[in-house]
Amino acid sequence: MKAIIRKYSGQGASQLIDAIEAHSAEVQSVIGSVKGVTYYALVRTADGGFTVTVCEDQAGIDESTQRAREWIAENAGEIGAAAPEVSAGDVVIQIG
């Protein structure tokens, strides 16, 4: 299992999180249809937010990253939010 966290902060981050939340069904369809995705969450923070995606393998992580990038460019590119800070790695413990 692989996981990736995309942290959005700074100028435009809160507006980007608002846009993702407003289109939650579409985002769930776009990310949820990636082969091997087992978990996705959008989390709001005081200065923006982050997403967590867990996939069965690196191919799923790569595809989900590409789809997220494309969705933001097509649906929220005018917001001008900075690229996310990305952390990725192997899942070593999973509950649930």
Secondary structure, DSSP 8 states (H G I E B T S, - for coil): -EEEEEEEESTTHHHHHHHHHHTHHHHHHHHHTSTTEEEEEEEEETTEEEEEEEESSHHHHHHHHHHHHHHHHHHHGGG-----EEEEEE------
